[in-house]
Amino acid sequence: MSSGKKRILLLHTGGTLGMTLSGQPDDSARFVDSLRQHAPRIFEIADLHVEILFNKDSSNMVPGDWLKVARALSQRMSEWDGFVVTHGTDTMVFTASALSYMLPSPSKPIVMTGSQRPMADAKSDAARNLIAAVEIACEARVKEVTIFFDSYLLRGNRAKKVSIPSFQAFESPNLPPLARVGLRTDYVPAPYPSIESNPDFRIETRVAALALFPGMDIELFYGLIDKGVRGLVLKAFGPGDIPLGEHSVVHLIRALTEKGIPTVICSQALFGAVDLNLYETGRAAATAGAISAGDMTWEAALVKMMVLLGRGYPLGAFRAAFRKNLAGELTEELM
């Protein structure tokens, strides 16, 4: 006989939430027992099944792990009412971005969460994050890849980890939270593209990211071309400005472009968008072939590059596809 509860699948991938007090990954066999002890409410509000995909510190996550999570979700999409993915905080936004591009139009909510302290810690935030994540998955008001942490539901590919010690570890600089959880849950709708496409798990890992700094010797990085780099993300200043001069990065951008290798420009600033037309330093990058990331986070831009290159797009097609809003990761008017 049906219990009337929503059927929720919790996929565990590791992170602090599943660690022991000494900071080691908890034994997988004990993880469910730990959930029942420290967060029993999640089994009351949903017909909850727990599956342990792997148990990693998220700093050790690799793109192959993103694929495992994406495939697990895709294969089970029709079987469950919603999904919660527990994950370490350090690289959660990379995984969230990857899932959003690989599963661009999920029919069910996919809520990622974790904690700043292990479940067994008396001051842990694990239980309240888990409870809210499961409730949001049950309510199914937001059917996309999201991150719930502390009190806020954020679009996964818009989020950034901004704090090491605070329970409010994540923010969404250029998109307001999708929901705030307090005495009640207040949802705030945000536009999401309706793109009909099948799950796609191809990915290119031969990419690089560089943060510019004053006086940077760009000559050190021309070897990337010979090493077979397929794409480069540059974290530039302000609205996408790069230093000009004899050893300017503009020469590297041009060399990459001539080889059919895309260069994407992000900003080191948290808020606002890249505008390569604003100043001479940005226009020089655009003239050399650079592509603006708009108001994407650099993490979302990097993973988007990996996904699009994995689909085999040459430079022209890559440029057109990168400018599209695939999964709510950018504000189209700014591109």
KEKE-3310 file (N, C-alpha, C; in steps of 0.2 Angstrom, whole numbers, plus 5000, padded with zeros to 4 digits):
npx = (5004:5003:5011:5009:5018:5031:5042:5059:5075:5091:5107:5123:5139:5149:5160:5160:5148:5147:5157:5168:5171:5184:5188:5189:5182:5167:5163:5155:5145:5140:5134:5120:5114:5120:5113:5100:5101:5105:5098:5084:5072:5071:5067:5055:5047:5048:5047:5061:5075:5092:5107:5124:5135:5149:5162:5169:5181:5177:5187:5194:5186:5183:5181:5175:5168:5158:5151:5147:5137:5128:5124:5118:5107:5100:5097:5088:5078:5064:5059:5058:5052:5059:5076:5090:5106:5120:5135:5153:5158:5168:5170:5157:5150:5155:5151:5138:5136:5140:5130:5119:5121:5122:5110:5099:5085:5078:5065:5062:5065:5082:5092:5106:5116:5125:5137:5145:5150:5153:5140:5139:5144:5141:5137:5133:5128:5122:5110:5099:5101:5099:5086:5079:5082:5077:5063:5061:5064:5053:5042:5044:5044:5054:5061:5075:5093:5099:5106:5105:5108:5111:5100:5095:5090:5098:5102:5111:5121:5124:5129:5142:5155:5158:5162:5173:5172:5158:5141:5133:5138:5137:5134:5124:5129:5124:5111:5096:5092:5082:5073:5069:5071:5063:5053:5043:5044:5048:5046:5054:5051:5062:5068:5070:5078:5068:5073:5073:5081:5092:5100:5117:5133:5146:5162:5176:5192:5204:5207:5211:5213:5216:5221:5223:5236:5244:5258:5261:5269:5266:5272:5276:5265:5263:5266:5255:5248:5256:5255:5243:5231:5213:5205:5203:5200:5201:5203:5199:5202:5190:5177:5181:5194:5211:5229:5238:5252:5269:5271:5258:5243:5234:5241:5243:5229:5226:5235:5229:5216:5219:5223:5211:5206:5196:5195:5189:5183:5181:5177:5186:5179:5165:5152:5141:5144:5154:5160:5166:5166:5167:5180:5196:5205:5197:5191:5202:5204:5193:5194:5205:5199:5193:5180:5166:5160:5149:5138:5141:5148:5165:5167:5156:5157:5169:5166:5155:5163:5170:5160:5154:5165:5167:5157:5161:5161:5168:5177:5169:5156:5156:5158:5145:5137:5141:5137:5123:5110:5110:5106:5101:5112:5117:5113:5105:5103:5115:5125)
npy = (4994:5011:5024:5037:5047:5057:5049:5049:5049:5048:5052:5049:5056:5059:5070:5083:5081:5067:5063:5057:5063:5065:5069:5060:5051:5043:5026:5018:5008:5012:5024:5026:5022:5033:5043:5040:5042:5055:5063:5060:5065:5066:5054:5053:5063:5059:5045:5038:5033:5028:5029:5025:5032:5035:5039:5052:5065:5081:5088:5079:5076:5072:5075:5063:5058:5067:5063:5050:5053:5061:5051:5042:5049:5052:5039:5035:5044:5043:5035:5041:5054:5064:5071:5071:5076:5073:5081:5086:5103:5110:5108:5108:5117:5115:5102:5104:5113:5105:5094:5102:5106:5093:5087:5095:5098:5093:5083:5082:5088:5091:5092:5098:5096:5098:5100:5110:5105:5088:5076:5070:5080:5090:5103:5103:5108:5099:5091:5100:5106:5094:5091:5102:5101:5089:5091:5102:5094:5086:5095:5100:5112:5118:5113:5109:5109:5112:5120:5118:5127:5131:5143:5145:5142:5139:5142:5130:5131:5145:5147:5150:5145:5155:5156:5150:5147:5150:5145:5149:5146:5148:5159:5167:5177:5184:5181:5181:5171:5156:5151:5154:5147:5148:5150:5146:5141:5151:5154:5160:5163:5161:5164:5151:5142:5134:5121:5108:5093:5079:5069:5072:5066:5068:5075:5086:5086:5093:5107:5124:5136:5152:5165:5182:5193:5208:5212:5199:5186:5181:5174:5162:5153:5150:5137:5129:5127:5119:5108:5103:5109:5112:5122:5138:5147:5163:5173:5188:5206:5217:5222:5213:5216:5216:5216:5226:5228:5224:5210:5206:5197:5197:5192:5179:5175:5178:5169:5156:5157:5157:5144:5138:5137:5140:5155:5160:5174:5178:5187:5193:5199:5197:5201:5207:5209:5203:5214:5216:5227:5238:5245:5249:5239:5228:5227:5224:5211:5205:5208:5200:5188:5183:5177:5182:5179:5184:5186:5174:5163:5159:5146:5140:5144:5137:5124:5123:5126:5114:5104:5108:5108:5094:5090:5091:5103:5114:5130:5141:5136:5133:5146:5151:5142:5144:5156:5154:5152:5139:5132:5141:5148:5160:5178:5182:5194:5201:5195)
npz = (5000:4996:5004:5002:5002:4994:4983:4985:4979:4987:4982:4987:4987:4994:5004:5018:5025:5026:5033:5047:5064:5064:5052:5041:5027:5031:5034:5021:5023:5035:5033:5030:5043:5050:5045:5049:5063:5065:5056:5056:5052:5038:5033:5037:5031:5018:5006:5007:4998:4999:4990:4988:4978:4977:4989:4992:4996:4990:4984:4977:4967:4950:4932:4927:4938:4938:4927:4931:4941:4933:4924:4933:4938:4926:4922:4932:4932:4928:4938:4951:4962:4965:4968:4979:4980:4989:4993:4993:4998:4992:4978:4974:4965:4953:4949:4950:4939:4928:4929:4926:4912:4906:4909:4903:4904:4916:4922:4935:4951:4956:4969:4976:4991:5006:5020:5032:5043:5050:5051:5064:5072:5085:5083:5069:5053:5045:5046:5046:5033:5025:5028:5023:5009:5006:5008:4998:4987:4987:4986:4973:4966:4959:4945:4941:4941:4957:4972:4988:5003:5020:5021:5009:4992:4978:4960:4952:4943:4945:4957:4969:4980:4994:5007:5019:5034:5037:5040:5030:5016:5002:4988:4976:4964:4953:4951:4959:4974:4972:4981:4998:5014:5029:5042:5034:5016:5004:4987:4973:4957:4943:4927:4915:4902:4890:4883:4872:4873:4872:4886:4887:4888:4885:4886:4887:4893:4892:4895:4901:4914:4918:4929:4928:4932:4938:4928:4924:4916:4901:4892:4898:4896:4882:4879:4881:4870:4862:4870:4868:4872:4872:4875:4883:4898:4903:4918:4919:4922:4931:4919:4910:4906:4899:4901:4890:4878:4875:4879:4880:4885:4874:4863:4865:4865:4852:4845:4850:4844:4830:4829:4830:4843:4857:4867:4882:4891:4908:4923:4937:4946:4957:4955:4942:4924:4911:4898:4884:4875:4882:4886:4879:4882:4883:4871:4863:4867:4862:4848:4845:4846:4857:4868:4876:4893:4898:4912:4918:4931:4933:4935:4930:4917:4913:4914:4905:4893:4893:4891:4879:4870:4871:4863:4851:4844:4831:4831:4827:4828:4842:4847:4844:4851:4864:4868:4870:4881:4890:4901:4911:4915:4912:4908:4895:4888:4891:4883)
capx = (5000:5007:5011:5007:5024:5035:5048:5065:5082:5097:5113:5128:5145:5155:5160:5160:5142:5147:5164:5169:5173:5191:5188:5189:5176:5164:5162:5149:5140:5137:5131:5112:5113:5121:5107:5094:5103:5106:5093:5078:5066:5071:5064:5048:5044:5048:5049:5068:5080:5099:5112:5130:5139:5156:5163:5175:5182:5175:5193:5197:5182:5186:5175:5172:5163:5152:5147:5143:5131:5123:5121:5114:5101:5097:5094:5082:5073:5057:5057:5058:5048:5064:5083:5095:5113:5125:5142:5157:5156:5173:5169:5150:5147:5158:5147:5131:5136:5140:5124:5114:5122:5121:5103:5097:5078:5076:5058:5061:5070:5088:5094:5112:5117:5131:5137:5151:5153:5151:5133:5140:5146:5135:5135:5133:5122:5120:5103:5094:5102:5096:5079:5076:5084:5072:5057:5061:5063:5046:5037:5045:5042:5059:5064:5082:5099:5100:5110:5102:5113:5109:5093:5094:5090:5102:5103:5117:5127:5125:5132:5149:5157:5161:5165:5175:5169:5151:5136:5130:5144:5136:5130:5123:5130:5121:5104:5093:5090:5076:5069:5072:5068:5063:5047:5040:5048:5046:5049:5055:5053:5067:5067:5074:5076:5065:5077:5072:5087:5093:5106:5123:5138:5153:5166:5183:5195:5210:5206:5215:5210:5222:5219:5228:5238:5248:5265:5261:5273:5262:5276:5276:5259:5262:5267:5249:5246:5260:5253:5236:5225:5208:5201:5206:5196:5205:5199:5202:5200:5184:5172:5185:5200:5217:5234:5241:5259:5273:5270:5251:5239:5231:5245:5241:5222:5226:5238:5224:5211:5222:5223:5204:5205:5192:5197:5183:5185:5177:5179:5188:5174:5159:5145:5141:5145:5160:5158:5172:5166:5167:5186:5201:5208:5192:5190:5208:5203:5188:5197:5209:5195:5190:5173:5163:5156:5143:5138:5143:5154:5171:5167:5151:5160:5174:5162:5152:5168:5172:5154:5153:5171:5166:5152:5165:5160:5173:5177:5163:5150:5157:5156:5138:5133:5143:5133:5117:5108:5108:5103:5100:5118:5118:5108:5106:5104:5122:5130)
capy = (5000:5017:5029:5044:5051:5057:5045:5053:5046:5052:5050:5051:5056:5061:5077:5083:5078:5060:5062:5056:5069:5066:5072:5055:5048:5038:5020:5018:5004:5015:5031:5026:5022:5039:5048:5039:5044:5062:5067:5055:5068:5065:5047:5054:5067:5056:5038:5040:5028:5031:5025:5028:5031:5034:5043:5056:5072:5084:5091:5074:5074:5073:5075:5056:5057:5071:5058:5045:5056:5062:5045:5039:5053:5051:5032:5034:5050:5041:5030:5044:5060:5070:5068:5075:5074:5075:5082:5091:5110:5114:5108:5107:5121:5112:5096:5107:5116:5099:5091:5106:5105:5086:5086:5102:5099:5088:5083:5081:5092:5089:5097:5096:5099:5096:5103:5113:5101:5082:5075:5068:5086:5093:5110:5102:5110:5093:5089:5105:5106:5088:5091:5107:5098:5083:5095:5105:5089:5083:5100:5100:5118:5120:5107:5110:5107:5117:5119:5121:5128:5136:5145:5147:5137:5143:5139:5126:5134:5152:5148:5151:5145:5161:5156:5144:5146:5152:5140:5152:5145:5149:5164:5167:5184:5187:5178:5180:5164:5153:5151:5155:5143:5150:5147:5143:5141:5156:5153:5166:5160:5164:5162:5145:5140:5127:5118:5101:5090:5073:5070:5071:5065:5069:5080:5087:5088:5096:5114:5127:5142:5156:5171:5187:5198:5214:5210:5192:5184:5177:5169:5155:5149:5148:5130:5126:5126:5113:5102:5101:5112:5113:5128:5142:5152:5169:5177:5195:5211:5221:5219:5209:5220:5212:5221:5227:5229:5219:5204:5206:5191:5197:5188:5172:5174:5177:5162:5151:5158:5155:5137:5136:5135:5146:5158:5163:5179:5179:5192:5191:5201:5192:5204:5210:5205:5205:5218:5217:5233:5244:5248:5247:5233:5222:5227:5221:5204:5203:5208:5194:5182:5181:5176:5185:5174:5188:5186:5167:5162:5156:5139:5138:5145:5132:5117:5124:5125:5107:5101:5110:5105:5087:5088:5091:5109:5119:5137:5145:5133:5133:5153:5152:5138:5146:5162:5153:5151:5132:5129:5146:5150:5167:5182:5182:5201:5203:5192)
capz = (5000:4995:5010:5000:5002:4988:4982:4984:4979:4989:4980:4991:4983:4999:5007:5025:5028:5027:5036:5054:5067:5063:5045:5036:5025:5035:5031:5017:5026:5041:5031:5031:5050:5053:5043:5053:5069:5065:5052:5055:5049:5031:5032:5039:5026:5011:5005:5005:4997:4999:4986:4988:4972:4980:4995:4990:4997:4984:4981:4973:4961:4943:4927:4927:4943:4936:4922:4935:4944:4928:4922:4938:4938:4920:4922:4937:4931:4928:4944:4957:4961:4965:4969:4983:4979:4994:4990:4997:4997:4989:4971:4972:4960:4946:4948:4948:4932:4924:4929:4922:4905:4904:4910:4903:4905:4920:4923:4942:4955:4958:4974:4979:4997:5010:5026:5034:5048:5049:5054:5071:5076:5089:5079:5062:5049:5040:5047:5043:5026:5022:5029:5018:5003:5004:5007:4992:4982:4988:4984:4966:4963:4955:4942:4938:4946:4962:4978:4995:5009:5025:5021:5002:4986:4972:4954:4953:4939:4946:4963:4971:4987:4996:5014:5022:5041:5038:5037:5023:5012:4995:4986:4969:4964:4948:4951:4966:4976:4969:4987:5005:5019:5036:5045:5028:5010:4999:4981:4969:4950:4939:4920:4914:4895:4888:4877:4872:4871:4876:4890:4883:4893:4882:4889:4885:4899:4890:4895:4906:4917:4921:4932:4926:4938:4935:4927:4922:4910:4897:4888:4901:4894:4875:4879:4882:4863:4860:4875:4866:4876:4868:4877:4889:4902:4907:4923:4918:4927:4930:4914:4905:4904:4899:4900:4884:4878:4871:4881:4882:4884:4868:4858:4866:4863:4844:4843:4851:4839:4824:4829:4831:4850:4860:4873:4885:4896:4913:4927:4943:4951:4959:4953:4936:4918:4906:4893:4880:4871:4886:4886:4874:4884:4882:4864:4860:4868:4857:4841:4844:4845:4864:4869:4883:4897:4901:4919:4921:4935:4929:4936:4925:4910:4912:4913:4899:4888:4893:4888:4872:4866:4871:4858:4844:4840:4829:4834:4825:4831:4849:4849:4844:4857:4871:4869:4871:4888:4889:4907:4915:4918:4910:4906:4888:4886:4892:4879)
cpx = (5004:5006:5009:5013:5028:5041:5054:5071:5087:5103:5119:5135:5151:5154:5160:5154:5143:5154:5163:5171:5181:5193:5190:5183:5173:5163:5155:5143:5136:5133:5124:5111:5114:5116:5101:5095:5102:5101:5087:5072:5065:5067:5057:5044:5044:5049:5056:5072:5087:5103:5118:5134:5146:5156:5169:5175:5181:5181:5196:5192:5185:5180:5172:5167:5157:5147:5144:5137:5126:5120:5116:5107:5097:5093:5088:5077:5066:5054:5056:5054:5053:5071:5086:5102:5118:5132:5146:5156:5162:5172:5161:5147:5150:5153:5140:5131:5136:5134:5119:5115:5121:5114:5100:5090:5076:5068:5056:5066:5076:5092:5101:5113:5123:5131:5144:5154:5150:5144:5134:5142:5140:5133:5134:5127:5119:5112:5098:5095:5098:5089:5076:5077:5078:5065:5056:5060:5056:5041:5038:5043:5047:5062:5070:5087:5100:5105:5106:5108:5111:5102:5091:5094:5093:5102:5110:5123:5127:5128:5139:5150:5160:5164:5167:5172:5162:5147:5133:5136:5144:5132:5129:5123:5126:5114:5101:5092:5083:5071:5073:5068:5069:5057:5042:5045:5045:5050:5049:5056:5058:5067:5072:5072:5073:5068:5076:5078:5088:5099:5112:5129:5145:5156:5173:5187:5202:5209:5210:5211:5216:5219:5225:5230:5243:5256:5266:5265:5270:5266:5277:5270:5258:5263:5261:5247:5250:5258:5246:5230:5220:5204:5204:5201:5201:5200:5203:5200:5194:5179:5176:5191:5206:5223:5236:5248:5262:5272:5262:5248:5235:5234:5243:5234:5222:5229:5233:5219:5213:5222:5216:5202:5202:5196:5191:5186:5179:5180:5181:5183:5168:5153:5146:5143:5151:5157:5164:5172:5167:5174:5191:5204:5204:5191:5196:5207:5198:5190:5202:5206:5192:5183:5171:5159:5150:5144:5139:5148:5159:5170:5161:5153:5165:5171:5158:5157:5169:5166:5154:5159:5170:5161:5155:5164:5167:5172:5171:5157:5150:5155:5149:5134:5135:5139:5126:5116:5106:5104:5102:5106:5120:5112:5109:5107:5111:5127:5130)
cpy = (5006:5021:5036:5049:5051:5052:5049:5049:5050:5049:5053:5050:5057:5068:5077:5080:5071:5058:5060:5062:5070:5068:5067:5053:5042:5032:5019:5014:5007:5022:5031:5026:5029:5044:5047:5042:5052:5066:5062:5058:5067:5059:5048:5058:5064:5049:5038:5034:5031:5026:5029:5027:5031:5039:5046:5063:5076:5087:5085:5072:5076:5072:5068:5055:5061:5066:5053:5047:5058:5056:5042:5043:5052:5044:5031:5040:5048:5037:5034:5051:5066:5067:5073:5072:5077:5075:5087:5098:5113:5114:5107:5111:5118:5106:5099:5109:5110:5096:5095:5106:5098:5084:5092:5103:5094:5088:5082:5086:5088:5094:5094:5100:5096:5099:5105:5109:5094:5081:5074:5074:5089:5100:5109:5105:5105:5092:5094:5106:5100:5089:5096:5104:5093:5087:5098:5100:5087:5088:5101:5106:5120:5114:5108:5108:5113:5115:5122:5121:5133:5138:5146:5142:5142:5139:5136:5129:5142:5153:5148:5149:5151:5161:5150:5142:5146:5146:5143:5152:5147:5155:5163:5174:5187:5185:5178:5173:5162:5152:5152:5151:5146:5146:5144:5144:5146:5156:5159:5163:5164:5160:5156:5143:5134:5124:5110:5097:5084:5073:5068:5071:5065:5075:5080:5090:5092:5104:5117:5133:5146:5163:5176:5191:5203:5211:5202:5191:5179:5172:5162:5150:5147:5140:5126:5124:5119:5107:5100:5104:5114:5119:5132:5147:5157:5172:5184:5200:5215:5218:5216:5212:5215:5217:5220:5229:5223:5212:5202:5199:5191:5193:5181:5170:5173:5171:5156:5151:5156:5147:5134:5134:5141:5148:5162:5168:5180:5185:5190:5194:5197:5194:5207:5206:5207:5209:5220:5223:5239:5248:5246:5240:5227:5222:5223:5213:5201:5203:5202:5187:5179:5181:5178:5179:5178:5188:5179:5168:5159:5148:5136:5138:5139:5125:5117:5123:5117:5103:5102:5107:5097:5085:5089:5098:5113:5126:5141:5143:5134:5141:5154:5148:5141:5152:5161:5151:5144:5130:5135:5149:5157:5171:5184:5189:5204:5200:5196)
cpz = (5000:5002:5008:5000:4996:4988:4980:4984:4981:4986:4984:4987:4988:5002:5015:5028:5030:5030:5044:5057:5066:5056:5040:5034:5029:5031:5027:5020:5032:5039:5033:5039:5053:5051:5047:5060:5070:5061:5051:5052:5042:5029:5034:5034:5019:5011:5002:5004:4996:4995:4986:4982:4973:4986:4995:4994:4990:4980:4976:4968:4955:4938:4926:4932:4942:4932:4926:4938:4939:4925:4927:4938:4932:4920:4926:4937:4932:4934:4950:4956:4962:4968:4974:4982:4985:4992:4994:4994:4992:4981:4969:4966:4953:4944:4946:4941:4927:4923:4925:4915:4902:4904:4909:4904:4909:4921:4931:4945:4957:4963:4977:4986:5000:5016:5027:5039:5048:5053:5062:5075:5079:5086:5072:5059:5044:5040:5044:5035:5022:5022:5024:5011:5001:5004:5001:4986:4981:4985:4976:4963:4958:4952:4938:4943:4951:4968:4983:5000:5013:5025:5013:4997:4980:4966:4954:4949:4940:4953:4964:4978:4989:5003:5016:5029:5042:5036:5031:5018:5005:4994:4978:4966:4959:4946:4958:4968:4974:4975:4993:5010:5026:5039:5040:5022:5005:4993:4977:4962:4947:4932:4919:4907:4894:4882:4877:4869:4875:4880:4886:4888:4890:4885:4887:4891:4898:4889:4901:4908:4920:4924:4931:4932:4935:4934:4925:4916:4906:4893:4891:4899:4887:4874:4879:4875:4861:4864:4873:4869:4870:4869:4883:4891:4905:4912:4923:4923:4925:4924:4909:4902:4904:4898:4893:4884:4874:4872:4883:4881:4877:4863:4859:4864:4855:4842:4844:4845:4832:4823:4830:4839:4854:4866:4876:4891:4901:4917:4934:4949:4952:4955:4946:4930:4914:4900:4889:4876:4875:4886:4881:4876:4883:4875:4860:4861:4863:4850:4840:4844:4852:4864:4876:4886:4900:4909:4922:4926:4931:4930:4931:4918:4908:4910:4907:4893:4887:4889:4881:4867:4866:4865:4851:4841:4838:4832:4833:4828:4839:4851:4849:4850:4863:4873:4871:4878:4888:4895:4913:4918:4916:4908:4899:4885:4887:4887:4872)
residu = (MET:SER:SER:GLY:LYS:LYS:ARG:ILE:LEU:LEU:LEU:HIS:THR:GLY:GLY:THR:LEU:GLY:MET:THR:LEU:SER:GLY:GLN:PRO:ASP:ASP:SER:ALA:ARG:PHE:VAL:ASP:SER:LEU:ARG:GLN:HIS:ALA:PRO:ARG:ILE:PHE:GLU:ILE:ALA:ASP:LEU:HIS:VAL:GLU:ILE:LEU:PHE:ASN:LYS:ASP:SER:SER:ASN:MET:VAL:PRO:GLY:ASP:TRP:LEU:LYS:VAL:ALA:ARG:ALA:LEU:SER:GLN:ARG:MET:SER:GLU:TRP:ASP:GLY:PHE:VAL:VAL:THR:HIS:GLY:THR:ASP:THR:MET:VAL:PHE:THR:ALA:SER:ALA:LEU:SER:TYR:MET:LEU:PRO:SER:PRO:SER:LYS:PRO:ILE:VAL:MET:THR:GLY:SER:GLN:ARG:PRO:MET:ALA:ASP:ALA:LYS:SER:ASP:ALA:ALA:ARG:ASN:LEU:ILE:ALA:ALA:VAL:GLU:ILE:ALA:CYS:GLU:ALA:ARG:VAL:LYS:GLU:VAL:THR:ILE:PHE:PHE:ASP:SER:TYR:LEU:LEU:ARG:GLY:ASN:ARG:ALA:LYS:LYS:VAL:SER:ILE:PRO:SER:PHE:GLN:ALA:PHE:GLU:SER:PRO:ASN:LEU:PRO:PRO:LEU:ALA:ARG:VAL:GLY:LEU:ARG:THR:ASP:TYR:VAL:PRO:ALA:PRO:TYR:PRO:SER:ILE:GLU:SER:ASN:PRO:ASP:PHE:ARG:ILE:GLU:THR:ARG:VAL:ALA:ALA:LEU:ALA:LEU:PHE:PRO:GLY:MET:ASP:ILE:GLU:LEU:PHE:TYR:GLY:LEU:ILE:ASP:LYS:GLY:VAL:ARG:GLY:LEU:VAL:LEU:LYS:ALA:PHE:GLY:PRO:GLY:ASP:ILE:PRO:LEU:GLY:GLU:HIS:SER:VAL:VAL:HIS:LEU:ILE:ARG:ALA:LEU:THR:GLU:LYS:GLY:ILE:PRO:THR:VAL:ILE:CYS:SER:GLN:ALA:LEU:PHE:GLY:ALA:VAL:ASP:LEU:ASN:LEU:TYR:GLU:THR:GLY:ARG:ALA:ALA:ALA:THR:ALA:GLY:ALA:ILE:SER:ALA:GLY:ASP:MET:THR:TRP:GLU:ALA:ALA:LEU:VAL:LYS:MET:MET:VAL:LEU:LEU:GLY:ARG:GLY:TYR:PRO:LEU:GLY:ALA:PHE:ARG:ALA:ALA:PHE:ARG:LYS:ASN:LEU:ALA:GLY:GLU:LEU:THR:GLU:GLU:LEU:MET)
# end
